[in-house]
Amino acid sequence: MTSPDAPDTIEEQPASSPQVRQQLFASLLQRQGAAAALLLVVVISWITLPDFGSTDNLRDIALQSSFLAIIALGMTFVIITGGIDLSVGSVYALGGVLAAYGAQSGFLMGLLLPLVVCGAIGLVNGLLVARLGLPPFIVTLASLLFARGLLLAITNEGATTRKITDSTFLALGRNSFLGLGLPVWFAIGLCLVGGLVLRRTRFGESLFATGGSEGSALLMGLPVMRVKITVYALSGALSGLAGALTAAYLQSGVTVIGVGVELDAIAAVVIGGTLLSGGAGTVLGTAVGVLLRNVIQNVINQIGGLDSNYQSVISGAFLLVVVIVQRLLSQARPGRPR
């Protein structure tokens, strides 16, 4: 027996198909828009700028991107859970200084000291956010000030810069493999592992569930508190590792690095398609966001005639446009309220 509503259903089906296609296109664009923009910028720059496609320039872009990519990887995990970590810039600088101090006692100490200390700062952030329910913005802002203050105390207000002479430790930042610096391979390896963890493990599922709806995740019995503590500790440790690799590359613990890096990391993550509200994001998108940001800065430098401050102006304007577009696209996705 045919239902009286059947003709209406048949008539409505074609009308709904364009809407479904629009939603799928919006979802695809949100995930792959940064990659398309990166490809477009690279092709145009390769054609119009004679030095852009040189091997040395491409290697330089990859190397400069590797340090930020490691930091942004940790930031991706934090933002997916619905949090934020403003301390990564100062922790990154602190990691470099600690690596320079530790390297005076050998390779192992130079690598472990920044990982342990910076990971501990991230762990404290996670405990304060997860157990005490404090706002991540306030907690990590306090850690930003703490890490920068500790750095200045260690270096006598920046007056003392330790040189690194351990050749094994220096190899981490200055040696290359297959034409690419070792920091690039570190970044690639960590991003591959991070992507697998995010998409192929129960921990990754818990990250998305926590960011999507923390209340629902708790009702499902997921370890929300443990997840939050872990991602903040991981963010701190990765920032410390990036600082150690930078110190190995610069052959010293430079105290002035890291200013504004937290904003660069957040920008790269958001440009890559991770929602600031949490619950959605990819490691590949973050890597693309890092490359897009650094390629744009490289193009600005090659054009010349522009004050360096315009890099920040263009990056800020670009980020604002991306956030607005993301907002519009997220509203067009299936299941998203308008």
C-alpha positions, -999 to 999 in steps of 0.1 A, spaced: 0 0 0 14 34 -10 17 60 16 -1 93 9 31 111 16 50 92 -11 44 116 -40 56 145 -18 88 126 -9 95 119 -45 90 155 -55 112 168 -26 141 145 -34 154 164 -64 150 197 -46 172 185 -17 200 171 -39 216 205 -47 215 213 -10 233 181 -2 259 188 -29 263 223 -16 269 209 19 294 183 7 313 210 -14 314 233 16 328 205 38 354 196 11 364 232 7 368 237 44 391 207 46 411 213 14 408 250 8 442 257 23 459 231 1 442 247 -30 454 282 -19 489 269 -13 491 253 -47 478 285 -64 503 307 -45 532 283 -53 524 281 -91 520 319 -94 552 326 -74 571 299 -94 561 316 -127 566 353 -116 595 352 -92 627 338 -108 643 328 -75 613 313 -58 617 278 -74 654 276 -67 666 246 -47 681 268 -20 649 288 -15 627 258 -13 650 242 12 649 274 32 611 274 32 610 238 43 636 243 71 619 275 85 585 257 83 598 227 103 602 244 136 567 260 135 552 228 122 563 209 153 548 236 176 516 238 155 512 200 158 508 202 195 486 233 191 463 212 167 457 186 194 449 213 220 425 233 197 407 201 186 398 195 223 383 231 224 413 246 242 441 271 234 478 273 244 493 308 244 524 296 261 541 278 232 561 308 220 578 314 254 581 277 260 598 273 226 623 300 235 629 285 269 635 251 253 662 266 231 680 281 261 677 249 282 690 229 253 721 252 251 727 247 288 721 210 288 743 205 257 773 216 278 769 182 295 765 163 263 739 153 237 715 135 259 712 162 285 708 188 257 678 170 243 662 157 275 663 189 296 640 210 273 617 181 268 613 174 305 610 211 317 588 222 288 567 191 290 562 198 328 550 233 321 525 219 296 515 193 322 508 220 348 487 238 322 467 206 316 461 199 353 449 235 359 426 234 329 413 198 334 411 194 372 404 229 383 383 239 353 403 272 348 400 289 314 428 278 290 433 313 279 442 326 314 462 295 324 484 295 293 488 333 294 502 329 329 525 301 316 536 324 288 548 350 314 563 323 336 583 307 308 596 340 295 605 351 331 623 319 338 642 323 305 653 358 315 663 346 349 685 319 335 702 342 310 707 372 333 680 393 315 693 380 282 729 390 287 742 355 288 740 334 257 754 299 258 772 286 227 768 249 218 799 230 209 788 194 211 790 182 175 765 154 179 738 178 192 746 204 165 740 177 139 703 177 149 699 212 135 726 215 109 730 181 92 708 171 62 695 139 47 684 136 10 689 173 6 666 183 35 677 194 70 671 170 98 646 193 115 624 189 84 625 151 88 617 155 124 586 176 115 575 151 88 579 121 111 561 138 140 532 149 117 528 114 103 527 99 138 503 127 149 480 121 119 479 84 127 472 90 163 444 115 155 427 93 129 434 57 139 434 55 177 409 57 205 428 86 219 422 105 187 385 97 188 384 110 224 400 143 212 373 149 186 346 139 210 359 162 238 361 191 214 327 184 198 308 181 230 325 177 263 293 168 281 284 141 257 320 127 259 317 125 297 283 107 293 300 82 269 326 74 296 355 89 277 386 101 298 380 138 291 403 149 320 431 127 309 428 138 273 431 174 282 461 169 305 478 148 278 474 173 250 487 203 270 517 182 282 523 172 246 521 208 234 547 219 259 571 190 251 568 196 213 575 233 218 606 224 238 617 200 211 613 227 185 633 251 207 661 224 210 663 219 173 664 257 167 692 260 192 711 233 174 706 251 141 717 285 155 745 269 176 733 288 207 704 294 230 691 326 216 668 345 240 649 367 216 632 340 196 596 329 201 579 363 204 546 360 186 551 323 177 520 313 196 500 335 172 518 320 142 510 285 154 473 293 160 471 310 126 486 280 108 462 256 126 432 277 118 442 283 82 446 245 79 409 240 87 409 232 124 379 249 141 387 272 170 355 259 186 370 224 186 358 190 174 373 192 139 408 194 124 436 175 107 474 173 110 478 175 72 457 207 72 480 222 99 511 213 79 496 229 48 487 260 69 523 263 81 536 260 45 511 285 32 520 311 58 558 307 52 554 307 14 535 340 16 562 355 38 589 343 15 571 358 -15 568 392 4 606 391 11 614 383 -25 592 410 -39 611 436 -19 602 472 -14 577 463 14 584 471 50 588 439 71 558 451 92 536 444 62 542 407 67 522 409 100 495 431 83 490 406 55 492 376 78 466 391 101 443 401 72 446 366 57 438 349 90 408 371 95 395 362 60 401 325 67 382 326 100 352 343 84 352 318 55 355 289 80 325 303 99 304 304 67 315 270 56 309 254 90 273 267 89 268 250 55 280 216 67 255 189 75 243 189 110 256 224 117 230 250 129 226 281 108 
